[in-house]
Amino acid sequence: MTEQTSTARTVLVTGGNRGIGRAIAEAFVAAGDNVVVTSRSGGDGPDGAHTVRADVTDSASVDAAFKEIEAQFGPVEVLVANAGVTKDALLVRMKEADFQDVIDTNLTGAFRVVQRATKGFMRLKRGRVVFISSVVGYTGAPGQVNYASSKAGLVGMARAITRELGSRGVTANVVAPGYIDTAMTQELPEEVKENYRSMIPVNRFGHASEVAAAVTYLVSEGAAYVSGAIIPVDGGLGVGH
C-alpha cells in the first residue's frame, strides 16, 4: 500500500497515459497527490489523474499545458520527465532525421518541461525532478545510437541542474529502468524474451510498479539529500557500468 502524503502536491508526469509513465502516475494518485499527465495523442491517463494534451517537442504546447495545470492546481512541485520515443536502426542505416527526432523528444523535450517547471520552483523555493532514462544510456545497445545518446544526456542534465539549483531547494535525479514488463515487451517472440532474461542477473523482467517505487522515493522527504543520482531499476543488468 502506498503511503499517503500529508499534503497533496502538484505532480506532472509527461507521457503518463501508458506504460511506465502510467504506473508512476498511479502511484502518485494513490499517495493522494494532484496528478497531471501529458499525452500527445490525447489518450486518458489513469483514474484520478487529470490529462492535458501536450507535445514535448513544441515549446508553445508545453507552455500551454503548464498554464492549464497552474490555473487548476497551482505550480508544479514534482516533475517526472518520462515522455520518449524510439526509432531504432543500425548506425550505418540510421537517418539523420530519426536521430534528431529521438533527441528532440527524449532529451530536448525533457529540457523544455524542466525549464518551464523551474519558474514555479523558483517561486516555491523547492522542487523535485526525476528523469526517466534507461539502462541503455550507460550500457549502449545495437541499433539505438539515437536512443542511448538521448538517455545518457539526461544524466548530464540532472547533474547540471543539481549544481545550478541545489541551493534553491531543487533536486534532480535519474531513474534508469532495464527490461520492464510492458505491452511492448509482451509482444516480443518468446525466444527473444528468453534471451533478454538470460542477461538479467535476477532472471526476470521488471514491473512498472518497481520503477514507480524508485520515483516516489526520490521525491519523498526522506530523499531530500539525494540529488544528481542515477538509480538503476534493471535487475542488475547494468552492473559494472
N, C-alpha and C positions, 0 to 999 in steps of 0.2 A: 504494500500500500504506500502511495506517495505521501510524504509528509506535507501537511497543509502549511502554507506560508501565513505569517501573522498579518501581513498587509499585501493586498493584491498589487502586483507590479504590471506595468505595460510591457508585454513581451512581443517582439516581432520575429517570426521565423520565415525567411524567404524560401520559396519553393516548399511550403509546408502542407501542400494539398495531397502529397503522395509519398510513399517510401519512407526513408529515414526522417525526412522533414516532418512528415505527418506524425510519426511516433514521438518526435521531440515535442511537437505542438500538443499532443495528447497528454504528455507528462506534465506540461505546464498548466493545462486545463485542470488536470487532476489536483494540482497543487493550489488551485484557487486563483491563479493569475488571470489578468485580462490579456487574452492571447489573440494576436492577429497573424494571419498567414497571407503571404502573397502568392498569387497564381497568375502566370502569364496567359493561360488558357481560360481563366475564369472558373476553373473547377473548384468545388467547395472543399474547404478544409474539414477537420474533424468536428464532431458535435461540441458545442460550447465555445468554438473559436469563431472569430469574425474574419471573413475573407475579403481581401481587396485585390483588384486586378492591377498588376504591375509587371513591367518588363525591366529587368535589371540592366539591360543593355541601353536603356533610354533614360537619361538623367531627368527629363521632364516627367516621365511616368513615375519614377522613383519619388520625386518631389511631391507629385500629386497624391501618391499613396500615403506619404508621411503626413501631409496636411489633413487628409481624411482621418488618419489614426489620431493625430494630435487633437483634432476637433472633438473626437468622441471619447478618447481615453487619456489625453494628455501626452507629454513627451515619452518617447520610447526609452525604457530603462534597461532593457535586456534585448540585445540583438543577436540572433543566430543567423549567420550568413551561410545558407545551405544550398541555394539555387545553383544548379550546374547542368552541364550537358557534356556529351561525349560525341566525337566524330573521329573514330579510330581508323587508322591506316598506317601501313609501314612508311617509314621516313621517306624512302625514295619515291613513294606514290602519293604522299600527303600533299594536298593542295594548300597553297598559302592561305586561301580564304578559310579553309577548315581549321587551320592553326589559329588564325586571327579570331574566328567566331568563338572557339572554345576559350581562348584567353579573355575575350571581351565579356563573356558571360561569367565564367568561373572566377576570374581574378579582377578584372576591371569592374565587373558587376558588384563584387564584394566591396571594392573601394567606393563605388557610388553610394551604396547603402550605409556604410560605416561613416563616410564623410557627412552624409545628411543627418545621421543619428547623433553625430558629435555636437551639433547645435543644441540639442536637448541635454546631452551630457554636461555641457558647459554650464547651462542654466541650473541644472540639478546638483552639480559638483559631484557627480557619481555616474557610473555606467558599467555595464558588463557586455563584452563582445566575445562570441565564440564563432570561430571559422570552422566549417566542416571541410576538412581536407581529405586525404586518402593515404593509405599505406603506399600507394603507387608514387606519391610525392617524394618519398625518400628511397624506395627500392627501384623505381622505374618499372616499365613493362613494355614489351614489344608492341608496336602499333599505337603507342599512347604518348608520343613525344609532346603533343599539344596538351593533353590532359595532365600528364605528370608535371609539366612545366607550370601549368596553372595552379595545381595543388601545392607544389613546392613554394610557389610565390606567396601563398597565404601565410607561410611560416615567417618569412621576412616581414610581411605586413603586420602581423601580430606583434612581433618583437619591436618594430619601429614604433608602433602605437604605444606599446608598453613604456618605452623610453620617453616618448613625447607627452603622454597623458597620464602616466602613473601618478604623478603628484596631484592630479586633478580628480583622483578617486575613480579612475577608469582602469579596468583590467581587460586584457585581450589575450585569449588563449586559442589553441588549435586542438580539435579532436580529429584523429586520423583513423577512420574505420578501415577494416580489411574487407574480407568477403562476408557480406551480410545477406541473410535470407530475405530477399525481396521478390517482388513479382518478376523482375528482370532475371535474377539468378535462378528462379524456379523454372524458367523456360529453357535453361541450358540442357543439352543432352546429358544423360546420366554419367557417361564416361568422362565428359568434360568436368562435371561437378566432382567426380571421384578424384580426378587428377588435381583439382584445386584443393580438395580436402586433404590429400596426401602431403601437401606442402605446409599445412597448418599444424603446429605442434599440438593444439588441443583437439585436432581431428574433427572439427565441425565448423559450419558456418556460424557467424554471429547472428544475434537477433537485433532488430532495430531498437527494441526497448533497452538493450545494453548500451547502445550509442547514446540514447536519450538520457540514461542514468549518468553517464560521464558529463554530458552537457549540463544537466541540472546541478550536479556537484560544483562545477566550475563557476556557476553564477550564484551559488549559495553564500551565506555569510561566512561559513566555515572555510571558504576558498578565497577570502578577501586578500590573502597574501600570496596567491598563486597568479602569476601573470607572465606572459611570454612562454608558456609551457606547451609542449606537444604531448597530448595524451593518446597513445595508440589504443584502439579497441579492435585488435586484429588476431586474437588468439595466439600471439607470439610469432606471427608470420614475419614481422619486420625485425625480429631480434638480431642485433649485431649491426643494424644500420643507424 
